[in-house]
């Protein structure tokens, strides 16, 4: 068994080296497939970060009447935090609201002078509420519209923001569905192209396979060398694809940061470099082995 195994490895390496042009073509296609695979991983990561960024920018604010005490507002905040639909609640006092307003309008002298002329703070205390899911803002707004809370609340911004929230929810859904379909399409395309390329490489040796069948070689012995070639294709394609992707990350990272400030693609890639290399090799070797097995079995009828 060991002798047969070593022979399979030797024949596989000989076939890989002997069919230089076919091997080069197959590896080139698999490098493209590996690049597509790694690109899909990063696309999904960037897409998820973009979706999270969009969702993080959605919230509703609850403004309280000036007569409401801070303790009452904090009690309402605690009750909101107890809702399963609520992700986070931020309390903004009247003084903090005024400081934030002054900071936003620091360069506007008219606004500054107007505030100085006022005898009291015109701004209201508020709670900024973020939901676990954008679809749940309506449920949160209904909770806040409870008759028991009406004596405390001056205004809820959900009604004004409802159209924008609904549009952002639709955008998030479209990004998720589009990303999933795009991933499936390119993964399928890469697998089909690689499979057909390996099939052609194996088909060129159909006469040799026929001879091996005539002399009584087993199916496993015939398949073995092509599986070894598939492993070699996958290892080389995975390594080269990974090396090619490194400068592409450096080029693309600044553009991604401009679109999504929360996503530093270069840092993410650096932190996950060994994981990327492992998955790249796993993908390449797996694709090479499966393509070789199916190509031999289906098209050469071994």
GIWONOR-V535285 format. One record per residue. N is the residue number from 1. RES is the residue in three letters. PHI is phi in whole degrees, 0 to 359 (NA if undefined). PSI is psi as a letter, one per 40 degrees, with the letter a starting at -180 (NA if undefined). D_LAST is the distance of its C-alpha to the last C-alpha in Angstrom with 2 decimals. Layout:
BEGIN
[[N:RES:PHI:PSI:D_LAST] [N:RES:PHI:PSI:D_LAST]]
END
This chain:
BEGIN
[[1:UNK:NA:d:20.74] [2:UNK:295:d:22.80] [3:UNK:297:d:22.20] [4:UNK:297:d:18.39] [5:UNK:297:d:18.85] [6:UNK:295:d:21.25] [7:UNK:296:d:19.07] [8:UNK:299:d:16.25] [9:UNK:297:d:19.09] [10:UNK:296:d:20.54] [11:UNK:295:d:17.49] [12:UNK:296:d:16.95] [13:UNK:292:d:20.64] [14:UNK:297:d:20.67] [15:UNK:297:d:17.98] [16:UNK:296:d:20.04] [17:UNK:283:d:23.22] [18:UNK:291:d:22.12] [19:UNK:268:g:20.87] [20:UNK:303:d:24.15] [21:UNK:292:d:24.59] [22:UNK:295:d:21.18] [23:UNK:297:d:21.64] [24:UNK:298:d:25.14] [25:UNK:296:d:24.18] [26:UNK:295:d:21.53] [27:UNK:297:d:24.06] [28:UNK:299:d:26.78] [29:UNK:296:d:25.02] [30:UNK:290:d:24.30] [31:UNK:297:d:27.96] [32:UNK:298:d:29.04] [33:UNK:296:d:26.88] [34:UNK:295:d:28.46] [35:UNK:295:d:31.87] [36:UNK:298:d:31.33] [37:UNK:299:d:30.36] [38:UNK:292:d:33.46] [39:UNK:298:d:35.56] [40:UNK:294:d:34.65] [41:UNK:299:d:35.77] [42:UNK:293:d:39.05] [43:UNK:300:d:39.46] [44:UNK:294:d:39.33] [45:UNK:295:d:41.78] [46:UNK:296:d:44.14] [47:UNK:298:d:43.87] [48:UNK:296:d:44.74] [49:UNK:296:d:47.64] [50:UNK:297:d:48.88] [51:UNK:297:d:48.78] [52:UNK:297:d:50.60] [53:UNK:296:d:53.10] [54:UNK:296:d:53.82] [55:UNK:295:d:54.23] [56:UNK:291:d:56.49] [57:UNK:275:e:58.81] [58:UNK:267:h:59.36] [59:UNK:201:i:62.21] [60:UNK:234:i:65.33] [61:UNK:247:i:68.81] [62:UNK:244:h:71.52] [63:UNK:261:h:75.07] [64:UNK:254:i:77.88] [65:UNK:297:i:81.52] [66:UNK:298:d:83.80] [67:UNK:276:e:85.69] [68:UNK:284:h:82.67] [69:UNK:285:i:82.78] [70:UNK:295:d:80.01] [71:UNK:298:d:79.64] [72:UNK:294:d:78.93] [73:UNK:295:d:76.28] [74:UNK:293:d:74.62] [75:UNK:294:d:74.62] [76:UNK:295:d:72.85] [77:UNK:301:d:70.39] [78:UNK:295:d:69.69] [79:UNK:293:d:69.16] [80:UNK:293:d:66.67] [81:UNK:295:d:64.72] [82:UNK:279:e:64.38] [83:UNK:281:h:62.42] [84:UNK:294:d:58.65] [85:UNK:283:e:58.27] [86:UNK:268:h:60.18] [87:UNK:270:d:58.52] [88:UNK:203:i:61.68] [89:UNK:228:h:65.36] [90:UNK:246:h:67.59] [91:UNK:267:h:71.36] [92:UNK:239:h:73.41] [93:UNK:287:i:77.13] [94:UNK:296:d:79.79] [95:UNK:296:d:80.69] [96:UNK:295:d:77.05] [97:UNK:299:d:76.60] [98:UNK:293:d:79.68] [99:UNK:297:d:78.49] [100:UNK:297:d:75.09] [101:UNK:296:d:76.88] [102:UNK:297:d:79.18] [103:UNK:295:d:76.25] [104:UNK:291:d:74.46] [105:UNK:244:f:77.66] [106:UNK:300:d:79.07] [107:UNK:270:e:79.72] [108:UNK:255:h:81.43] [109:UNK:295:d:85.15] [110:UNK:297:d:86.06] [111:UNK:296:d:83.81] [112:UNK:299:d:85.12] [113:UNK:295:d:88.74] [114:UNK:298:d:88.20] [115:UNK:295:d:86.77] [116:UNK:293:d:89.71] [117:UNK:280:e:92.18] [118:UNK:284:i:90.74] [119:UNK:280:d:92.47] [120:UNK:219:i:89.37] [121:UNK:292:h:85.63] [122:UNK:276:e:84.44] [123:UNK:272:i:80.81] [124:UNK:255:i:79.41] [125:UNK:290:i:77.35] [126:UNK:210:i:73.78] [127:UNK:240:h:70.49] [128:UNK:262:h:67.24] [129:UNK:249:h:64.50] [130:UNK:248:h:60.76] [131:UNK:266:i:58.39] [132:UNK:297:d:55.06] [133:UNK:224:h:53.66] [134:UNK:304:d:55.47] [135:UNK:292:e:55.32] [136:UNK:267:e:57.62] [137:UNK:295:d:60.61] [138:UNK:296:d:61.94] [139:UNK:296:d:62.02] [140:UNK:295:d:63.81] [141:UNK:297:d:66.27] [142:UNK:294:d:67.07] [143:UNK:298:d:67.75] [144:UNK:287:d:70.14] [145:UNK:277:e:71.83] [146:UNK:305:h:72.97] [147:UNK:303:d:76.66] [148:UNK:292:d:77.48] [149:UNK:261:e:76.35] [150:UNK:298:d:78.11] [151:UNK:289:e:81.34] [152:UNK:261:d:79.53] [153:UNK:267:h:77.20] [154:UNK:271:d:78.44] [155:UNK:200:i:75.19] [156:UNK:242:h:71.41] [157:UNK:277:e:69.41] [158:UNK:300:d:66.51] [159:UNK:300:d:68.13] [160:UNK:288:d:68.47] [161:UNK:263:e:64.96] [162:UNK:301:d:63.15] [163:UNK:296:d:61.94] [164:UNK:296:d:60.70] [165:UNK:298:d:58.97] [166:UNK:297:d:57.24] [167:UNK:292:d:56.06] [168:UNK:292:d:54.75] [169:UNK:298:d:52.94] [170:UNK:296:d:51.29] [171:UNK:295:d:50.39] [172:UNK:299:d:48.87] [173:UNK:297:d:46.78] [174:UNK:296:d:45.62] [175:UNK:295:d:44.66] [176:UNK:294:d:42.65] [177:UNK:294:d:40.82] [178:UNK:297:d:40.31] [179:UNK:296:d:39.01] [180:UNK:295:d:36.52] [181:UNK:294:d:35.21] [182:UNK:296:d:35.13] [183:UNK:298:d:33.16] [184:UNK:299:d:30.52] [185:UNK:297:d:30.35] [186:UNK:290:d:30.02] [187:UNK:296:d:27.55] [188:UNK:296:d:25.30] [189:UNK:298:d:25.92] [190:UNK:298:d:25.12] [191:UNK:294:d:21.80] [192:UNK:294:d:20.75] [193:UNK:298:d:21.96] [194:UNK:296:d:20.26] [195:UNK:301:d:16.87] [196:UNK:293:d:17.23] [197:UNK:294:d:18.50] [198:UNK:294:d:15.63] [199:UNK:300:d:13.21] [200:UNK:294:d:15.46] [201:UNK:297:d:15.56] [202:UNK:288:d:11.84] [203:UNK:299:d:11.96] [204:UNK:294:e:14.77] [205:UNK:253:f:12.70] [206:UNK:299:d:10.23] [207:UNK:295:d:12.35] [208:UNK:296:d:12.23] [209:UNK:295:d:8.47] [210:UNK:300:d:9.02] [211:UNK:295:d:11.93] [212:UNK:298:d:10.49] [213:UNK:294:d:8.31] [214:UNK:294:d:11.73] [215:UNK:273:e:13.72] [216:UNK:92:e:12.03] [217:UNK:293:i:10.56] [218:UNK:286:i:9.22] [219:UNK:301:d:6.31] [220:UNK:297:d:9.41] [221:UNK:292:d:10.73] [222:UNK:286:d:8.08] [223:UNK:291:d:8.27] [224:UNK:313:d:11.96] [225:UNK:301:d:13.51] [226:UNK:288:d:12.31] [227:UNK:293:d:13.72] [228:UNK:299:d:16.77] [229:UNK:298:d:17.11] [230:UNK:299:d:17.02] [231:UNK:297:d:19.74] [232:UNK:297:d:21.74] [233:UNK:304:d:21.56] [234:UNK:294:d:22.80] [235:UNK:296:d:25.56] [236:UNK:295:d:26.93] [237:UNK:297:d:26.82] [238:UNK:296:d:28.47] [239:UNK:294:d:31.19] [240:UNK:294:d:31.98] [241:UNK:300:d:31.97] [242:UNK:295:d:34.34] [243:UNK:294:d:36.62] [244:UNK:292:d:36.75] [245:UNK:287:d:37.67] [246:UNK:301:d:40.67] [247:UNK:293:d:42.94] [248:UNK:296:d:41.87] [249:UNK:296:d:43.19] [250:UNK:299:d:46.44] [251:UNK:287:d:46.86] [252:UNK:277:d:46.09] [253:UNK:302:d:47.96] [254:UNK:300:d:51.50] [255:UNK:290:d:50.56] [256:UNK:294:d:49.05] [257:UNK:297:d:52.25] [258:UNK:295:d:54.37] [259:UNK:282:d:52.52] [260:UNK:229:g:52.10] [261:UNK:303:d:54.72] [262:UNK:285:e:53.30] [263:UNK:249:h:49.98] [264:UNK:261:g:49.99] [265:UNK:297:d:46.45] [266:UNK:296:d:47.03] [267:UNK:295:d:48.31] [268:UNK:297:d:45.55] [269:UNK:295:d:42.89] [270:UNK:298:d:44.80] [271:UNK:290:d:45.06] [272:UNK:252:e:41.36] [273:UNK:302:d:40.03] [274:UNK:290:d:38.12] [275:UNK:295:d:36.65] [276:UNK:299:d:35.51] [277:UNK:298:d:33.92] [278:UNK:299:d:32.13] [279:UNK:294:d:30.79] [280:UNK:294:d:29.86] [281:UNK:294:d:27.79] [282:UNK:299:d:26.29] [283:UNK:296:d:25.37] [284:UNK:297:d:23.96] [285:UNK:294:d:21.87] [286:UNK:298:d:20.67] [287:UNK:294:d:19.80] [288:UNK:295:d:18.00] [289:UNK:293:d:15.88] [290:UNK:297:d:15.08] [291:UNK:297:d:14.43] [292:UNK:295:d:12.00] [293:UNK:298:d:10.03] [294:UNK:291:d:10.17] [295:UNK:295:d:9.71] [296:UNK:293:d:6.35] [297:UNK:290:d:5.21] [298:UNK:275:d:7.68] [299:UNK:264:d:8.28] [300:UNK:253:e:5.60] [301:UNK:54:f:3.75] [302:UNK:280:NA:0.00]]
END
